[in-house]
Amino acid sequence: QVQLVESGGGSVQTGGSLNLSCAASGNFYDSYCMGWFRQAPGGKEREGVARIYIGTGSTEYTDSVKGRFTISQDSAKRRLYLQMNSLKAEDTAMYYCAAVKTSRNYCNTFGRDPGRYNYWGQGTQVTVSS
């Protein structure tokens, strides 16, 4: 079992920055794919924002956040981060951290599909206003 707890959300103005953090506990090893997902208000589907394979550090981002968001890990602290810069109103959403024990290739192929993950945090709200 893996437990995930997100923090760092809040309200910022357009162009601002936030750094989300996800603390992982339990039976957590290098062979995990971890991702940040978001769900905007209004019944929109959960979207994969970025993912990282813990063992290698390989990353992938959705097009809308490339160059603005950075996913990173601190294995010693068992923490996952999402540095978000140049925030836009359309980034407003509940942000979730998720994990799944899997191979590097599976993470590379399916790492931004929320249906592939079995461990989830409770979410942290990000609101961007002009």
C-alpha positions as CSV (number, residue, x, y, z in Angstrom):
1,Q,0.0,0.0,0.0
2,V,1.1,3.5,-0.8
3,Q,-0.3,6.6,0.7
4,L,-0.1,10.0,-1.0
5,V,-0.7,13.4,0.5
6,E,-0.6,16.6,-1.7
7,S,0.0,20.1,-0.5
8,G,0.9,23.5,-1.8
9,G,-2.2,24.5,-3.7
10,G,-3.7,28.0,-3.3
11,S,-5.0,31.1,-5.1
12,V,-2.7,33.1,-7.3
13,Q,-3.0,35.7,-10.0
14,T,-2.3,35.1,-13.6
15,G,1.4,34.8,-14.2
16,G,2.1,33.6,-10.7
17,S,3.8,30.4,-9.5
18,L,3.0,27.6,-7.1
19,N,5.0,24.5,-6.1
20,L,2.8,21.5,-5.4
21,S,4.2,18.7,-3.2
22,C,3.2,15.1,-2.8
23,A,4.4,13.1,0.2
24,A,4.5,9.3,-0.4
25,S,4.6,6.7,2.4
26,G,4.2,3.0,2.6
27,N,5.8,0.3,0.4
28,F,7.3,2.7,-2.1
29,Y,10.2,1.8,-4.4
30,D,12.0,2.9,-7.6
31,S,9.7,0.9,-9.9
32,Y,6.9,3.4,-9.6
33,C,5.4,5.7,-12.2
34,M,4.0,8.9,-10.6
35,G,2.0,11.6,-12.1
36,W,0.2,14.9,-11.5
37,F,-3.3,15.1,-12.7
38,R,-5.9,17.8,-12.7
39,Q,-9.7,18.0,-12.9
40,A,-11.2,21.3,-13.7
41,P,-14.7,22.4,-12.4
42,G,-17.8,21.7,-14.4
43,G,-17.5,18.0,-14.7
44,K,-14.5,17.9,-16.9
45,E,-12.4,14.7,-17.2
46,R,-9.3,14.2,-15.2
47,E,-6.3,15.2,-17.3
48,G,-2.7,14.0,-17.0
49,V,-0.4,17.0,-16.6
50,A,3.0,15.4,-16.1
51,R,4.5,12.1,-15.1
52,I,7.8,10.8,-14.0
53,Y,9.3,7.3,-13.7
54,I,11.0,7.2,-10.3
55,G,13.7,4.7,-11.2
56,T,15.1,6.8,-14.2
57,G,13.6,10.2,-13.7
58,S,12.2,10.3,-17.2
59,T,9.4,12.8,-17.6
60,E,6.6,13.7,-19.9
61,Y,4.2,16.7,-20.0
62,T,0.9,17.5,-21.6
63,D,1.4,20.1,-24.3
64,S,-0.5,22.9,-22.5
65,V,2.0,23.0,-19.7
66,K,5.3,22.4,-21.5
67,G,7.8,25.1,-20.6
68,R,5.8,26.3,-17.6
69,F,5.5,23.2,-15.3
70,T,8.3,21.0,-14.0
71,I,7.8,17.6,-12.4
72,S,10.6,16.4,-10.1
73,Q,11.3,14.0,-7.3
74,D,13.2,13.7,-4.1
75,S,13.6,10.0,-3.5
76,A,15.3,10.4,-0.2
77,K,12.4,12.5,1.1
78,R,9.8,10.4,-0.8
79,R,8.4,13.5,-2.3
80,L,7.1,14.4,-5.7
81,Y,6.9,18.1,-6.8
82,L,5.2,20.1,-9.5
83,Q,6.6,23.5,-10.0
84,M,4.1,25.6,-11.8
85,N,5.1,29.0,-13.4
86,S,3.4,31.5,-15.6
87,L,0.0,30.2,-14.4
88,K,-3.1,30.8,-16.5
89,A,-6.8,30.9,-15.6
90,E,-7.2,27.6,-17.5
91,D,-4.8,26.0,-15.0
92,T,-7.5,26.3,-12.3
93,A,-8.4,22.8,-11.1
94,M,-8.0,20.3,-8.4
95,Y,-4.6,18.7,-8.7
96,Y,-4.0,15.1,-7.7
97,C,-0.8,13.1,-7.2
98,A,-1.0,9.4,-8.3
99,A,1.2,6.4,-8.4
100,V,1.4,2.9,-9.9
101,K,4.0,0.2,-9.6
102,T,5.0,-0.6,-13.1
103,S,7.9,-0.8,-15.6
104,R,9.6,2.1,-17.3
105,N,8.1,1.2,-20.7
106,Y,4.6,1.1,-19.3
107,C,5.1,4.5,-17.7
108,N,6.4,5.9,-20.9
109,T,3.4,4.6,-22.8
110,F,0.6,5.1,-20.4
111,G,1.9,7.5,-17.8
112,R,-0.6,10.3,-18.5
113,D,-3.6,8.0,-18.5
114,P,-5.4,8.4,-15.1
115,G,-7.0,5.0,-15.5
116,R,-3.6,3.3,-15.2
117,Y,-3.0,4.5,-11.6
118,N,-4.2,2.8,-8.5
119,Y,-2.9,5.1,-5.7
120,W,-4.3,8.6,-5.4
121,G,-4.0,11.5,-3.0
122,Q,-6.9,13.6,-1.9
123,G,-6.1,16.5,-4.1
124,T,-5.1,20.2,-3.6
125,Q,-7.0,23.1,-5.2
126,V,-5.3,25.5,-7.5
127,T,-7.1,28.7,-8.5
128,V,-5.7,31.2,-10.9
129,S,-7.5,34.5,-11.3
130,S,-6.8,37.7,-13.3
